[in-house]
Amino acid sequence: MRRNFNVLTASMLTLLPTLTLSAAAKDFKTQTVTVSAETVADGLDHPWGLAFLPDGALLVTERSGTMRVFDKGKASDPIENVPEVWANGQGGLLDVVAAPDFAASGKIYFTYSQPGQGGAGTALASAKLVRSDDKAALEEVQTLVSMNKKTSKGQHFGSRIVLSPDGKLFVTMGERGEQKRAQDFNDHAGSVLRINSDGTIPSDNPFADGKQALPEIWSKGHRNPQGATWDPVTNSMLTLEHGAKGGDEINQPQAGKNYGWPVITYGVDYSGAKIGKGTAAEGYEQPLYYWDPSIAPSGLAAYNGEMFPEWNGDLLAGALKFEMLVRLDRDETGAIKSEERLFEGEFGRIRDVRVAPDGSVYLLTDDSNGKIVRLTRASDV
């Protein structure tokens, strides 16, 4: 029987162009290392996604529709030519990543809630980022994927982007608060999609011929995956997904497989009513790990860096509900052994988690006065 390692504990602001540190660094002792946490920027309006640029600058999205570059202690003016965003409920400007060849191409990928007939749906776009002094703009904006059925509901956009080593793009799509859509293979909702970097369909996708499902679908049965990362330990994509009342999950989406929502789940409805058939059924995959009660997860990173060698191979997951970072300790095969809860209540709701090229860890906090927090190794005393 699969083992459960859960722990049972229970007005927009305008960002000033010049940033200063809003608080002195503070040290936190963890099970394996002492960490120094420093707020490097604040005043963001619900920051959602963060990308590292080759010159050391940061690219950050704000859910209300603004994208900015942070460089040498300063923030750019809002980047120009960002597409129109449906900023309602959980929707808005969401994830962002830099292309592997960004230094030469300036190319980025980003997701957002795109307005359209019937409301809005998750969209993935590419663009060229052009910078000059404190100003920046997007050029050559191209929509690569647009959710095929839009709705006016304001929840469950999913919306994380993962670049795989072979150059393919994965993007997560929430089921938009309409459970049955996660089991409709002709609907983007409740799916992980896989495409080429130009938006075309890889020939080795499980439904590439389009006869049984939309050709860009990689996996189905997902509720609201707001965390995703490429995991070098298992050489696969991992997702971090919101359950209902209980049943937050980490999954390892594989080609053509069904991860169960809403047929199977470890959670229940917010009313307490049972959802689906229970926790298991034939033809549906089990999660690698789940939480009950829920932690409201968002943002996932597989740690592989020089700054915290004690964490190499572990997963770092953000949590909105308990305002914390969760470190999932894993063995050499990637199996999760235990979890450690860090910084509970210290910074606010953690929306995103990213590992920088130097091995430091960056957190985004989900607030109208959102922050960028950098975690580094504390100096030896």
Secondary structure, DSSP 8 states (H G I E B T S, - for coil): ----------------SB---SS--EEEE-SS-EEEEEEEEEEESSEEEEEE-TTS-EEEEETTTEEEEEETTEE-S--BT------STT-SEEEEEE-TTHHHH-EEEEEEEEEETTEEEEEEEEEEEEEETTEEEEEEEEEEEE-SS-BS--S--EEEEEE-TTS-EEEEE--TT-GGGGG-TTS-TTEEEEE-TTS---TTSTTTTSSSS-TTEEEE--S-EEEEEEETTTTEEEEEE--SBS-EEEE---TT-B--TTTB-SSB-TTS---TTBS--TT----SEEESS---EEEEEE---SS-GGGTT-EEEEETTTTEEEEEEE-TT--EEEEEEESTTTS--EEEEEE-TTS-EEEEE-STTEEEEEEEE----
